[in-house]
């Protein structure tokens, strides 16, 4: 994948049950399992945003900038990987809508009308995410961290 391209992505975390303080959003209680964060990389840096997420999860060396950064910095959360697709169109909210059940209300969606951009699953969500991308006509590239 060319990380300079624009696109859309889903980060997949595995986590222990925990409570996380997420800046001004407040406290969120997360059940043990998997969480999917849906993001867009349509800015000038493109998919380099995904590289930033990976580096933050590994190094834990920056202050949180976005809601999802609080997950990267929390020891109960481990970034397993991501599913990405190159596109210059807005698919973030369409993906969030299709993943729609079991969400953390208000998480990661301050700039849109979605209920959430963070979703919970009990089991490995990679196959589901890949199917959602394909259903929307996107070519998914999945990788593990």
N, CA, C and O atoms as a MOPAC input file, in Angstrom:
PM7 MOZYME 1SCF
protein

 N      0.84500 1    -1.18800 1     0.00000 1
 C      0.00000 1     0.00000 1     0.00000 1
 C      0.88000 1     1.23600 1     0.00000 1
 O      1.86700 1     1.31200 1     0.73100 1
 N      0.51400 1     2.19500 1    -0.81900 1
 C      1.20200 1     3.48300 1    -0.86600 1
 C      0.57600 1     4.38000 1     0.19700 1
 O     -0.56300 1     4.82200 1     0.05000 1
 N      1.32000 1     4.64600 1     1.26500 1
 C      0.76700 1     5.40800 1     2.38800 1
 C      0.58700 1     6.88800 1     2.07200 1
 O      0.03600 1     7.62200 1     2.89300 1
 N      1.03500 1     7.34700 1     0.90600 1
 C      0.80100 1     8.74700 1     0.55100 1
 C     -0.58200 1     8.93100 1    -0.08900 1
 O     -1.06000 1    10.05600 1    -0.23000 1
 N     -1.22200 1     7.81600 1    -0.47600 1
 C     -2.56300 1     7.88600 1    -1.07800 1
 C     -3.61500 1     8.23500 1    -0.03000 1
 O     -3.43600 1     7.98100 1     1.16100 1
 N     -4.68900 1     8.80900 1    -0.48500 1
 C     -5.83300 1     9.08200 1     0.38500 1
 C     -6.63600 1     7.79700 1     0.55000 1
 O     -6.56800 1     6.90000 1    -0.29100 1
 N     -7.39800 1     7.71600 1     1.63900 1
 C     -8.16500 1     6.50000 1     1.81900 1
 C     -9.02000 1     6.47800 1     3.06400 1
 O     -9.27800 1     7.50200 1     3.69700 1
 N     -9.44800 1     5.27900 1     3.39200 1
 C    -10.27600 1     5.01300 1     4.55900 1
 C     -9.68900 1     3.78400 1     5.24200 1
 O     -9.07200 1     2.94000 1     4.59300 1
 N     -9.88600 1     3.68900 1     6.56200 1
 C     -9.28800 1     2.57300 1     7.27800 1
 C    -10.11000 1     2.19500 1     8.50300 1
 O    -10.90100 1     2.98700 1     9.01500 1
 N     -9.90400 1     0.97300 1     8.95400 1
 C    -10.42400 1     0.49300 1    10.23200 1
 C     -9.24900 1    -0.04600 1    11.02400 1
 O     -8.49000 1    -0.88300 1    10.53600 1
 N     -9.10600 1     0.43300 1    12.23900 1
 C     -8.10900 1    -0.10900 1    13.15400 1
 C     -8.79600 1    -1.17000 1    13.99700 1
 O     -9.94600 1    -0.99700 1    14.39900 1
 N     -8.09800 1    -2.26700 1    14.26800 1
 C     -8.66300 1    -3.34500 1    15.07700 1
 C     -7.82300 1    -3.50000 1    16.34200 1
 O     -6.62100 1    -3.76300 1    16.28400 1
 N     -8.48200 1    -3.33300 1    17.47600 1
 C     -7.84800 1    -3.48500 1    18.78200 1
 C     -8.40600 1    -4.71900 1    19.47300 1
 O     -9.57100 1    -5.07300 1    19.28800 1
 N     -7.57400 1    -5.36800 1    20.26600 1
 C     -8.05000 1    -6.37400 1    21.20700 1
 C     -7.82500 1    -5.77700 1    22.58600 1
 O     -6.80700 1    -5.13000 1    22.83200 1
 N     -8.77600 1    -5.99600 1    23.48200 1
 C     -8.63300 1    -5.36000 1    24.79000 1
 C     -9.20300 1    -6.19100 1    25.92000 1
 O    -10.08200 1    -7.03300 1    25.73500 1
 N     -8.66100 1    -5.91900 1    27.10600 1
 C     -9.23300 1    -6.43200 1    28.34500 1
 C    -10.36100 1    -5.48700 1    28.72800 1
 O    -10.39200 1    -4.34400 1    28.27200 1
 N    -11.28100 1    -5.94500 1    29.55300 1
 C    -12.32100 1    -5.05400 1    30.04900 1
 C    -11.67700 1    -3.92700 1    30.84000 1
 O    -10.79900 1    -4.17200 1    31.66700 1
 N    -12.10500 1    -2.70100 1    30.59400 1
 C    -11.48300 1    -1.55900 1    31.26200 1
 C    -12.37400 1    -0.32100 1    31.16400 1
 O    -13.37700 1    -0.29800 1    30.45100 1
 N    -11.97000 1     0.68800 1    31.90000 1
 C    -12.60100 1     2.00700 1    31.82900 1
 C    -11.51000 1     2.97600 1    31.39200 1
 O    -10.40700 1     2.96000 1    31.93800 1
 N    -11.81800 1     3.82700 1    30.40100 1
 C    -10.83100 1     4.75800 1    29.86400 1
 C    -11.41300 1     6.16700 1    29.88300 1
 O    -12.54300 1     6.39100 1    29.44900 1
 N    -10.63300 1     7.10300 1    30.38700 1
 C    -10.98000 1     8.52000 1    30.34300 1
 C    -10.54300 1     9.03800 1    28.97700 1
 O     -9.36300 1     8.96800 1    28.63300 1
 N    -11.49400 1     9.55900 1    28.19700 1
 C    -11.22600 1    10.00700 1    26.82600 1
 C    -11.40200 1    11.52000 1    26.75200 1
 O    -12.42900 1    12.01300 1    26.28800 1
 N    -10.40000 1    12.24000 1    27.20900 1
 C    -10.39600 1    13.70000 1    27.15100 1
 C    -11.69200 1    14.32100 1    27.61800 1
 O    -12.23400 1    13.95000 1    28.65900 1
 N    -12.18500 1    15.27000 1    26.84000 1
 C    -13.42900 1    15.98800 1    27.16900 1
 C    -14.67400 1    15.12700 1    26.96700 1
 O    -15.75600 1    15.48400 1    27.43400 1
 N    -14.52900 1    13.99400 1    26.27500 1
 C    -15.67200 1    13.09900 1    26.03200 1
 C    -16.10600 1    12.39800 1    27.30800 1
 O    -17.26700 1    12.01100 1    27.44200 1
 N    -15.17900 1    12.23200 1    28.24700 1
 C    -15.51700 1    11.58800 1    29.50500 1
 C    -15.05800 1    10.14600 1    29.57300 1
 O    -14.15500 1     9.72600 1    28.84900 1
 N    -15.69800 1     9.40000 1    30.45600 1
 C    -15.30700 1     8.03100 1    30.73900 1
 C    -16.10400 1     7.04200 1    29.89300 1
 O    -17.32200 1     7.15700 1    29.75500 1
 N    -15.38600 1     6.06600 1    29.33100 1
 C    -16.00900 1     4.99700 1    28.56000 1
 C    -15.64900 1     3.66800 1    29.21700 1
 O    -14.50900 1     3.45300 1    29.62900 1
 N    -16.62700 1     2.79000 1    29.30800 1
 C    -16.41500 1     1.44500 1    29.82200 1
 C    -16.38000 1     0.49600 1    28.62900 1
 O    -17.31700 1     0.45900 1    27.83200 1
 N    -15.29500 1    -0.27200 1    28.51000 1
 C    -15.10800 1    -1.15800 1    27.36900 1
 C    -15.11500 1    -2.61700 1    27.82000 1
 O    -14.32400 1    -2.99400 1    28.68400 1
 N    -15.99300 1    -3.44100 1    27.25000 1
 C    -15.97700 1    -4.87000 1    27.57400 1
 C    -14.78100 1    -5.54700 1    26.91000 1
 O    -14.25700 1    -5.05400 1    25.91100 1
 N    -14.35900 1    -6.66100 1    27.46000 1
 C    -13.26800 1    -7.42800 1    26.87200 1
 C    -13.67900 1    -7.92400 1    25.49000 1
 O    -14.81700 1    -8.34500 1    25.28200 1
 N    -12.74800 1    -7.87000 1    24.55800 1
 C    -13.02500 1    -8.33900 1    23.20300 1
 C    -12.24100 1    -7.55500 1    22.18300 1
 O    -11.04600 1    -7.31400 1    22.35500 1
 N    -12.91500 1    -7.15300 1    21.11500 1
 C    -12.29300 1    -6.43600 1    20.00800 1
 C    -13.04300 1    -5.12800 1    19.76800 1
 O    -14.26500 1    -5.07000 1    19.90300 1
 N    -12.31400 1    -4.09900 1    19.41800 1
 C    -12.92900 1    -2.82900 1    19.05100 1
 C    -12.40500 1    -2.39400 1    17.68600 1
 O    -11.21900 1    -2.52800 1    17.38400 1
 N    -13.31200 1    -1.87400 1    16.87800 1
 C    -13.00500 1    -1.41700 1    15.52300 1
 C    -13.18000 1     0.09000 1    15.49300 1
 O    -14.25000 1     0.60300 1    15.81900 1
 N    -12.14000 1     0.79300 1    15.10600 1
 C    -12.22300 1     2.24400 1    14.93900 1
 C    -12.21200 1     2.55200 1    13.45000 1
 O    -11.32300 1     2.10000 1    12.72800 1
 N    -13.19100 1     3.31500 1    12.98900 1
 C    -13.29200 1     3.68100 1    11.57300 1
 C    -12.76200 1     5.09900 1    11.39800 1
 O    -13.21300 1     6.02400 1    12.07400 1
 N    -11.79900 1     5.26800 1    10.48700 1
 C    -11.21600 1     6.58600 1    10.25200 1
 C    -11.02400 1     6.87100 1     8.77700 1
 O    -11.04900 1     5.97000 1     7.93800 1
 N    -10.83300 1     8.13800 1     8.48500 1
 C    -10.55000 1     8.52800 1     7.10500 1
 C     -9.16000 1     9.14300 1     7.03400 1
 O     -8.65100 1     9.69200 1     8.01100 1
 N     -8.57300 1     9.03700 1     5.87700 1
 C     -7.24700 1     9.59500 1     5.63400 1
 C     -7.30700 1    10.37900 1     4.32500 1
 O     -6.61600 1    10.06600 1     3.35500 1
 N     -8.14900 1    11.39900 1     4.32800 1
 C     -8.36100 1    12.17700 1     3.11200 1
 C     -7.55500 1    13.47700 1     3.09700 1
 O     -7.59100 1    14.21800 1     2.11400 1
 N     -6.83900 1    13.75000 1     4.16700 1
 C     -6.01900 1    14.95700 1     4.24400 1
 C     -4.75000 1    14.83800 1     3.43200 1
 O     -4.53100 1    13.84200 1     2.74200 1
 N     -3.91800 1    15.85700 1     3.51800 1
 C     -2.70700 1    15.92100 1     2.70300 1
 C     -1.72600 1    14.77300 1     2.98500 1
 O     -0.97000 1    14.38500 1     2.09500 1
 N     -1.72800 1    14.23100 1     4.19400 1
 C     -0.82500 1    13.12900 1     4.52000 1
 C     -1.31800 1    11.78400 1     4.05100 1
 O     -0.55400 1    10.81900 1     4.01700 1
 N     -2.59200 1    11.70200 1     3.68700 1
 C     -3.16300 1    10.44500 1     3.22100 1
 C     -3.08000 1     9.34700 1     4.26600 1
 O     -3.29900 1     9.59100 1     5.45300 1
 N     -2.76400 1     8.14000 1     3.82400 1
 C     -2.74300 1     6.97400 1     4.69600 1
 C     -1.56100 1     6.97400 1     5.66800 1
 O     -1.40800 1     6.03800 1     6.45300 1
 N     -0.73300 1     8.00500 1     5.62100 1
 C      0.31800 1     8.13400 1     6.62900 1
 C     -0.29400 1     8.23600 1     8.02100 1
 O      0.37800 1     7.98300 1     9.02100 1
 N     -1.54900 1     8.60100 1     8.08000 1
 C     -2.25800 1     8.64900 1     9.35800 1
 C     -2.27800 1     7.26000 1    10.00800 1
 O     -2.15900 1     7.14200 1    11.22700 1
 N     -2.42900 1     6.21400 1     9.19100 1
 C     -2.42400 1     4.84700 1     9.72000 1
 C     -1.05600 1     4.53200 1    10.31300 1
 O     -0.96700 1     3.91000 1    11.37200 1
 N      0.00500 1     4.95400 1     9.64400 1
 C      1.36200 1     4.75100 1    10.17600 1
 C      1.50400 1     5.45800 1    11.52300 1
 O      2.13000 1     4.92400 1    12.43800 1
 N      0.93100 1     6.64900 1    11.65100 1
 C      0.98200 1     7.37600 1    12.92100 1
 C      0.30100 1     6.57000 1    14.01900 1
 O      0.81700 1     6.47000 1    15.13200 1
 N     -0.87300 1     5.98600 1    13.70300 1
 C     -1.58600 1     5.17100 1    14.68800 1
 C     -0.72400 1     3.99100 1    15.14200 1
 O     -0.63500 1     3.70400 1    16.33600 1
 N     -0.09800 1     3.31800 1    14.19200 1
 C      0.73100 1     2.15500 1    14.51600 1
 C      1.89800 1     2.57700 1    15.41100 1
 O      2.17900 1     1.93200 1    16.42100 1
 N      2.56800 1     3.65200 1    15.03500 1
 C      3.70500 1     4.13100 1    15.82100 1
 C      3.28500 1     4.54200 1    17.22600 1
 O      4.00000 1     4.26300 1    18.18800 1
 N      2.14900 1     5.19500 1    17.35900 1
 C      1.68200 1     5.60700 1    18.68000 1
 C      1.37900 1     4.38600 1    19.54000 1
 O      1.69200 1     4.37700 1    20.73100 1
 N      0.77700 1     3.36000 1    18.95700 1
 C      0.49200 1     2.14000 1    19.71400 1
 C      1.77800 1     1.46100 1    20.18300 1
 O      1.82700 1     0.91400 1    21.28500 1
 N      2.80800 1     1.49700 1    19.35400 1
 C      4.07400 1     0.85200 1    19.70600 1
 C      4.89300 1     1.68200 1    20.69600 1
 O      5.38200 1     1.16100 1    21.69800 1
 N      5.03500 1     2.95600 1    20.41200 1
 C      5.93200 1     3.81400 1    21.20200 1
 C      5.25400 1     4.51300 1    22.37600 1
 O      5.89400 1     4.80600 1    23.38600 1
 N      3.95300 1     4.78000 1    22.23800 1
 C      3.19100 1     5.49900 1    23.27700 1
 C      3.92600 1     6.77800 1    23.69100 1
 O      4.07900 1     7.07000 1    24.87700 1
 N      4.37500 1     7.53200 1    22.68100 1
 C      5.26200 1     8.66700 1    22.92100 1
 C      4.67300 1    10.04100 1    22.59600 1
 O      5.40500 1    11.03000 1    22.56400 1
 N      3.36200 1    10.11400 1    22.35400 1
 C      2.74100 1    11.40500 1    22.02500 1
 C      1.52500 1    11.62900 1    22.90800 1
 O      0.92900 1    10.68100 1    23.41800 1
 N      1.17200 1    12.87200 1    23.08000 1
 C     -0.06700 1    13.19700 1    23.77400 1
 C     -1.23900 1    12.89300 1    22.85500 1
 O     -1.10700 1    13.00700 1    21.63700 1
 N     -2.38900 1    12.50700 1    23.41400 1
 C     -3.55700 1    12.19100 1    22.57200 1
 C     -4.04500 1    13.40700 1    21.78900 1
 O     -4.16200 1    14.51100 1    22.32000 1
 N     -4.32500 1    13.16600 1    20.51800 1
 C     -4.84400 1    14.21100 1    19.62900 1
 C     -6.29500 1    13.92000 1    19.24600 1
 O     -7.12700 1    14.82500 1    19.17900 1
 N     -6.58300 1    12.64100 1    18.99700 1
 C     -7.92200 1    12.20600 1    18.62300 1
 C     -8.44100 1    11.23600 1    19.67600 1
 O     -7.66300 1    10.72400 1    20.48200 1
 N     -9.73900 1    10.98000 1    19.67900 1
 C    -10.32300 1    10.04900 1    20.65100 1
 C     -9.60500 1     8.71000 1    20.65000 1
 O     -9.30400 1     8.17100 1    21.71400 1
 N     -9.32700 1     8.16800 1    19.47400 1
 C     -8.71500 1     6.84700 1    19.36200 1
 C     -7.31800 1     6.80600 1    19.98800 1
 O     -6.85300 1     5.73500 1    20.37900 1
 N     -6.65300 1     7.94100 1    20.08600 1
 C     -5.32000 1     7.97000 1    20.69000 1
 C     -5.35200 1     7.50300 1    22.14500 1
 O     -4.37600 1     6.93600 1    22.63700 1
 N     -6.46000 1     7.73900 1    22.82800 1
 C     -6.58200 1     7.29200 1    24.21600 1
 C     -6.56300 1     5.75900 1    24.30100 1
 O     -6.12200 1     5.19800 1    25.30400 1
 N     -7.04000 1     5.09100 1    23.25600 1
 C     -6.97300 1     3.63000 1    23.22200 1
 C     -5.54200 1     3.17000 1    22.97100 1
 O     -5.06500 1     2.23000 1    23.60700 1
 N     -4.86300 1     3.83400 1    22.04400 1
 C     -3.46300 1     3.48900 1    21.75500 1
 C     -2.60700 1     3.58500 1    23.01400 1
 O     -1.70100 1     2.77600 1    23.21600 1
 N     -2.89000 1     4.56300 1    23.85000 1
 C     -2.06400 1     4.83000 1    25.02600 1
 C     -2.45400 1     4.00300 1    26.24500 1
 O     -1.72000 1     3.97300 1    27.23300 1
 N     -3.60200 1     3.33300 1    26.18500 1
 C     -4.08200 1     2.56700 1    27.33100 1
 C     -3.49000 1     1.15800 1    27.31800 1
 O     -3.53800 1     0.48500 1    26.28800 1
 N     -2.93700 1     0.70100 1    28.43400 1
 C     -2.31500 1    -0.63200 1    28.45800 1
 C     -3.29500 1    -1.79200 1    28.28200 1
 O     -2.86700 1    -2.91500 1    28.01500 1
 N     -4.58700 1    -1.55100 1    28.42200 1
 C     -5.58100 1    -2.61400 1    28.22200 1
 C     -5.87300 1    -2.86300 1    26.74900 1
 O     -6.46500 1    -3.88600 1    26.40400 1
 N     -5.46700 1    -1.94400 1    25.87500 1
 C     -5.73500 1    -2.05500 1    24.43800 1
 C     -4.46500 1    -2.40500 1    23.67200 1
 O     -3.39700 1    -1.85000 1    23.93000 1
 N     -4.59600 1    -3.33900 1    22.72200 1
 C     -3.48500 1    -3.69900 1    21.83900 1
 C     -3.96200 1    -3.57800 1    20.39900 1
 O     -4.96400 1    -4.18500 1    20.02200 1
 N     -3.25300 1    -2.79900 1    19.59900 1
 C     -3.58500 1    -2.67900 1    18.17700 1
 C     -3.14800 1    -3.95500 1    17.47000 1
 O     -1.96500 1    -4.29600 1    17.46500 1
 N     -4.11300 1    -4.66200 1    16.87100 1
 C     -3.80900 1    -5.90600 1    16.15700 1
 C     -3.46400 1    -5.66500 1    14.69800 1
 O     -2.65100 1    -6.39000 1    14.12500 1
 N     -4.07600 1    -4.64900 1    14.08700 1
 C     -3.84200 1    -4.38300 1    12.68100 1
 C     -4.87300 1    -3.43300 1    12.12700 1
 O     -5.58000 1    -2.75000 1    12.86900 1
 N     -4.94900 1    -3.40000 1    10.80300 1
 C     -5.86200 1    -2.47200 1    10.13800 1
 C     -6.33900 1    -3.05900 1     8.81300 1
 O     -5.70700 1    -3.94100 1     8.23100 1
 N     -7.45700 1    -2.54600 1     8.36800 1
 C     -7.95800 1    -2.80400 1     7.02400 1
 C     -8.04500 1    -1.43400 1     6.36600 1
 O     -8.67400 1    -0.52300 1     6.90500 1
 N     -7.41700 1    -1.28400 1     5.20700 1
 C     -7.34200 1     0.00000 1     4.52200 1
 C     -7.80100 1    -0.14300 1     3.07400 1
 O     -7.77900 1    -1.23300 1     2.50300 1
 N     -8.21300 1     0.97400 1     2.50000 1
 C     -8.52300 1     1.01200 1     1.06900 1
 C     -8.22400 1     2.41200 1     0.54200 1
 O     -8.50700 1     3.41400 1     1.19900 1
 N     -7.66100 1     2.45700 1    -0.62700 1
 C     -7.39200 1     3.73900 1    -1.27700 1
 C     -8.67600 1     4.27400 1    -1.87300 1
 O     -9.39900 1     3.55700 1    -2.56400 1
 N     -8.95500 1     5.53500 1    -1.60200 1
 C    -10.11300 1     6.22400 1    -2.17600 1
 C     -9.99000 1     7.71000 1    -1.87400 1
 O     -9.40700 1     8.09900 1    -0.86200 1
 N    -10.52900 1     8.52500 1    -2.73900 1
 C    -10.59100 1     9.95700 1    -2.44500 1
 C    -12.02100 1    10.35800 1    -2.06100 1
 O    -12.30700 1    11.53200 1    -1.82900 1
 N    -12.90900 1     9.36300 1    -2.00100 1
 C    -14.30300 1     9.60300 1    -1.61100 1
 C    -14.49600 1     9.32500 1    -0.12200 1
 O    -13.73200 1     8.57800 1     0.48900 1
 N    -15.52200 1     9.93300 1     0.44300 1
 C    -15.83300 1     9.76900 1     1.86500 1
 C    -16.59400 1     8.47000 1     2.10100 1
 O    -17.77700 1     8.37300 1     1.77500 1
 N    -15.92300 1     7.47900 1     2.66400 1
 C    -16.55300 1     6.19900 1     2.98100 1
 C    -16.63200 1     5.94100 1     4.47700 1
 O    -17.27300 1     4.98100 1     4.90700 1
 N    -15.99500 1     6.77700 1     5.26700 1
 C    -15.90500 1     6.56700 1     6.71200 1
 C    -17.27800 1     6.35600 1     7.34600 1
 O    -17.47300 1     5.39800 1     8.09400 1
 N    -18.20900 1     7.22300 1     7.06200 1
 C    -19.54000 1     7.14000 1     7.67900 1
 C    -20.35100 1     5.96100 1     7.12400 1
 O    -21.14500 1     5.36000 1     7.84800 1
 N    -20.15200 1     5.63100 1     5.85000 1
 C    -20.84000 1     4.46900 1     5.26800 1
 C    -20.37200 1     3.18200 1     5.94100 1
 O    -21.17600 1     2.29500 1     6.22800 1
 N    -19.07600 1     3.08800 1     6.18800 1
 C    -18.52700 1     1.91400 1     6.87100 1
 C    -19.05200 1     1.86600 1     8.30400 1
 O    -19.46600 1     0.81000 1     8.78200 1
 N    -19.03500 1     3.00200 1     8.98100 1
 C    -19.53700 1     3.06800 1    10.36000 1
 C    -20.99800 1     2.63600 1    10.41600 1
 O    -21.39900 1     1.92800 1    11.34000 1
 N    -21.78800 1     3.05000 1     9.44700 1
 C    -23.20600 1     2.68400 1     9.39800 1
 C    -23.36900 1     1.17200 1     9.23600 1
 O    -24.22000 1     0.56600 1     9.88700 1
 N    -22.56000 1     0.56900 1     8.37800 1
 C    -22.66400 1    -0.87700 1     8.15100 1
 C    -22.17600 1    -1.69600 1     9.34700 1
 O    -22.64800 1    -2.81100 1     9.56900 1
 N    -21.22600 1    -1.14500 1    10.12200 1
 C    -20.72400 1    -1.83700 1    11.30500 1
 C    -21.61700 1    -1.58500 1    12.51900 1
 O    -21.51200 1    -2.27500 1    13.53400 1
 N    -22.48800 1    -0.59800 1    12.40400 1
 C    -23.35600 1    -0.01200 1    13.38100 1
 C    -23.78400 1    -0.58000 1    14.69700 1
 O    -24.25900 1     0.20200 1    15.52200 1
 N    -23.67300 1    -1.84600 1    14.98900 1
 C    -24.17800 1    -2.32000 1    16.27900 1
 C    -23.08900 1    -2.25300 1    17.34700 1
 O    -21.90300 1    -2.15300 1    17.03300 1
 N    -23.50200 1    -2.30800 1    18.59800 1
 C    -22.56600 1    -2.30700 1    19.73600 1
 C    -21.48000 1    -1.24800 1    19.60100 1
 O    -20.32100 1    -1.56300 1    19.33100 1
 N    -21.86300 1     0.00000 1    19.79000 1
 C    -20.91300 1     1.09400 1    19.61900 1
 C    -20.69000 1     1.86000 1    20.92400 1
 O    -21.43100 1     1.70700 1    21.89500 1
 N    -19.64500 1     2.68800 1    20.91400 1
 C    -19.36300 1     3.61600 1    22.00900 1
 C    -19.90400 1     4.96900 1    21.56100 1
 O    -19.23500 1     5.67000 1    20.80200 1
 N    -21.10900 1     5.35800 1    22.01200 1
 C    -21.76300 1     6.56600 1    21.52300 1
 C    -20.88700 1     7.82100 1    21.60000 1
 O    -20.30200 1     8.13100 1    22.63700 1
 N    -20.81800 1     8.52900 1    20.47600 1
 C    -20.09300 1     9.78800 1    20.39900 1
 C    -18.59600 1     9.65600 1    20.20200 1
 O    -17.89400 1    10.66500 1    20.12900 1
 N    -18.09000 1     8.43000 1    20.11500 1
 C    -16.64600 1     8.22200 1    20.01600 1
 C    -16.17300 1     8.39700 1    18.57500 1
 O    -16.63100 1     7.69300 1    17.67500 1
 N    -15.25700 1     9.33900 1    18.36200 1
 C    -14.60500 1     9.50800 1    17.06500 1
 C    -15.45600 1    10.10100 1    15.97000 1
 O    -15.10900 1    10.00100 1    14.79400 1
 N    -16.57300 1    10.72200 1    16.33700 1
 C    -17.47500 1    11.22200 1    15.28800 1
 C    -17.95400 1    12.64100 1    15.57600 1
 O    -19.12300 1    12.95900 1    15.35800 1
 N    -17.06900 1    13.47900 1    16.05600 1
 C    -17.46700 1    14.85300 1    16.37300 1
 C    -17.69300 1    15.70800 1    15.13000 1
 O    -18.31000 1    16.77000 1    15.21500 1
 N    -17.19400 1    15.25400 1    13.96800 1
 C    -17.33200 1    16.04900 1    12.74500 1
 C    -18.36600 1    15.48200 1    11.77000 1
 O    -18.36400 1    15.82600 1    10.58900 1
 N    -19.25700 1    14.60300 1    12.27300 1
 C    -20.29200 1    14.04600 1    11.40200 1
 C    -21.53900 1    13.73000 1    12.23400 1
 O    -21.56900 1    13.98400 1    13.43800 1
 N    -22.55100 1    13.18400 1    11.59400 1
 C    -23.81300 1    12.88400 1    12.28900 1
 C    -23.91300 1    11.42900 1    12.74900 1
 O    -24.97000 1    11.00400 1    13.21700 1
 N    -22.83100 1    10.66200 1    12.62400 1
 C    -22.85300 1     9.25500 1    13.04000 1
 C    -23.01600 1     9.13400 1    14.55100 1
 O    -22.66100 1    10.04100 1    15.30300 1
 N    -23.55200 1     8.01300 1    14.97300 1
 C    -23.68600 1     7.73000 1    16.39800 1
 C    -22.31500 1     7.43400 1    17.00100 1
 O    -22.04500 1     7.80800 1    18.14200 1
 N    -21.44600 1     6.76200 1    16.23700 1
 C    -20.11400 1     6.40500 1    16.71500 1
 C    -19.23500 1     5.98700 1    15.54500 1
 O    -19.71900 1     5.67300 1    14.45800 1
 N    -17.92800 1     5.99400 1    15.79900 1
 C    -16.96700 1     5.42100 1    14.85800 1
 C    -16.12000 1     4.36500 1    15.56000 1
 O    -15.04700 1     3.99800 1    15.08200 1
 N    -16.62100 1     3.87400 1    16.72000 1
 C    -15.94000 1     2.80800 1    17.45200 1
 C    -16.95400 1     1.72900 1    17.78900 1
 O    -17.99200 1     2.00000 1    18.39300 1
 N    -16.63600 1     0.48300 1    17.38600 1
 C    -17.58900 1    -0.61500 1    17.49000 1
 C    -16.97100 1    -1.81600 1    18.18400 1
 O    -15.78100 1    -2.09400 1    18.03300 1
 N    -17.79300 1    -2.52200 1    18.94400 1
 C    -17.36000 1    -3.67400 1    19.72600 1
 C    -17.74900 1    -4.98300 1    19.04500 1
 O    -18.82700 1    -5.09100 1    18.46000 1
 N    -16.87000 1    -5.96600 1    19.12400 1
 C    -17.15700 1    -7.32100 1    18.67900 1
 C    -16.56900 1    -8.31100 1    19.68800 1
 O    -15.53100 1    -8.04700 1    20.29500 1
 N    -17.23100 1    -9.43500 1    19.85600 1
 C    -16.72300 1   -10.48100 1    20.75300 1
 C    -15.63800 1   -11.31700 1    20.07800 1
 O    -14.75000 1   -11.85300 1    20.74000 1
 N    -15.72200 1   -11.42000 1    18.75400 1
 C    -14.79500 1   -12.27100 1    17.99900 1
 C    -14.05000 1   -11.45000 1    16.95300 1
 O    -14.41600 1   -10.31300 1    16.65600 1
 N    -13.01000 1   -12.04600 1    16.40600 1
 C    -12.15900 1   -11.41800 1    15.39900 1
 C    -13.00600 1   -10.74500 1    14.31200 1
 O    -13.75300 1   -11.42100 1    13.60400 1
 N    -12.89400 1    -9.41800 1    14.17700 1
 C    -13.73900 1    -8.71200 1    13.19800 1
 C    -13.13300 1    -8.53900 1    11.81300 1
 O    -13.78200 1    -7.96700 1    10.93700 1
 N    -11.91200 1    -9.01300 1    11.58500 1
 C    -11.27600 1    -8.78900 1    10.28100 1
 C    -12.12400 1    -9.27600 1     9.10000 1
 O    -12.27300 1    -8.53100 1     8.13200 1
 N    -12.68800 1   -10.49600 1     9.13500 1
 C    -13.50900 1   -10.93000 1     7.98300 1
 C    -14.72600 1   -10.02800 1     7.74800 1
 O    -15.06700 1    -9.73500 1     6.60200 1
 N    -15.37400 1    -9.59300 1     8.81700 1
 C    -16.53900 1    -8.71000 1     8.68600 1
 C    -16.14800 1    -7.37100 1     8.06300 1
 O    -16.84200 1    -6.87000 1     7.17800 1
 N    -15.05200 1    -6.79700 1     8.51900 1
 C    -14.59800 1    -5.50100 1     7.99100 1
 C    -14.26500 1    -5.62500 1     6.51100 1
 O    -14.66000 1    -4.77800 1     5.70900 1
 N    -13.54600 1    -6.67000 1     6.15200 1
 C    -13.19800 1    -6.89600 1     4.74600 1
 C    -14.45700 1    -7.01100 1     3.89200 1
 O    -14.51300 1    -6.46000 1     2.79300 1
 N    -15.46300 1    -7.71900 1     4.38800 1
 C    -16.72200 1    -7.87500 1     3.64600 1
 C    -17.43800 1    -6.53300 1     3.48800 1
 O    -18.01700 1    -6.26700 1     2.43500 1
 N    -17.40600 1    -5.69200 1     4.51100 1
 C    -18.03500 1    -4.37000 1     4.42800 1
 C    -17.33900 1    -3.52100 1     3.36100 1
 O    -18.00400 1    -2.87800 1     2.54800 1
 N    -16.01900 1    -3.51900 1     3.36300 1
 C    -15.27700 1    -2.76900 1     2.34700 1
 C    -15.66600 1    -3.24800 1     0.94800 1
 O    -15.95900 1    -2.44000 1     0.06600 1
 N    -15.66600 1    -4.55100 1     0.75800 1
 C    -15.98900 1    -5.10600 1    -0.56400 1
 C    -17.42300 1    -4.77000 1    -0.96700 1
 O    -17.67300 1    -4.46900 1    -2.13400 1
 N    -18.36800 1    -4.81400 1    -0.02900 1
 C    -19.76700 1    -4.49100 1    -0.32300 1
 C    -19.91500 1    -3.04000 1    -0.78800 1
 O    -20.84000 1    -2.71100 1    -1.53000 1
 N    -19.00100 1    -2.18100 1    -0.34500 1
 C    -19.02700 1    -0.77000 1    -0.75400 1
 C    -18.19000 1    -0.50900 1    -2.00100 1
 O    -18.03000 1     0.64000 1    -2.41300 1
 N    -17.65100 1    -1.57500 1    -2.60400 1
 C    -16.86900 1    -1.42900 1    -3.82600 1
 C    -15.42900 1    -1.02700 1    -3.58700 1
 O    -14.74800 1    -0.58600 1    -4.51300 1
 N    -14.95200 1    -1.17200 1    -2.35400 1
 C    -13.57100 1    -0.83700 1    -2.01800 1
 C    -12.70400 1    -2.08400 1    -2.09900 1
 O    -13.19900 1    -3.19400 1    -1.90400 1
 N    -11.42800 1    -1.91900 1    -2.38200 1
 C    -10.48300 1    -3.02200 1    -2.42100 1
 C     -9.70500 1    -3.02100 1    -1.09900 1
 O     -8.76000 1    -2.24800 1    -0.93800 1
 N    -10.09900 1    -3.88600 1    -0.15200 1
 C     -9.47300 1    -3.84800 1     1.17600 1
 C     -8.08300 1    -4.48200 1     1.18900 1
 O     -7.82800 1    -5.48800 1     0.52800 1
 N     -7.20400 1    -3.86600 1     1.95400 1
 C     -5.88100 1    -4.41900 1     2.23200 1
 C     -5.80800 1    -4.53800 1     3.74700 1
 O     -5.86600 1    -3.53900 1     4.46400 1
 N     -5.68000 1    -5.77400 1     4.22600 1
 C     -5.61800 1    -6.01700 1     5.66800 1
 C     -4.19400 1    -6.36400 1     6.04900 1
 O     -3.50300 1    -7.08000 1     5.32400 1
 N     -3.75600 1    -5.85300 1     7.19300 1
 C     -2.44100 1    -6.21900 1     7.69800 1
 C     -2.44700 1    -6.23500 1     9.21000 1
 O     -3.23300 1    -5.54600 1     9.86000 1
 N     -1.55200 1    -7.03700 1     9.75000 1
 C     -1.41500 1    -7.14300 1    11.20400 1
 C     -0.21700 1    -6.33500 1    11.65900 1
 O      0.73800 1    -6.14000 1    10.90800 1
 N     -0.27700 1    -5.86700 1    12.89700 1
 C      0.83900 1    -5.09900 1    13.47200 1
 C      1.78600 1    -6.02800 1    14.19900 1
 O      2.78900 1    -5.57800 1    14.75200 1

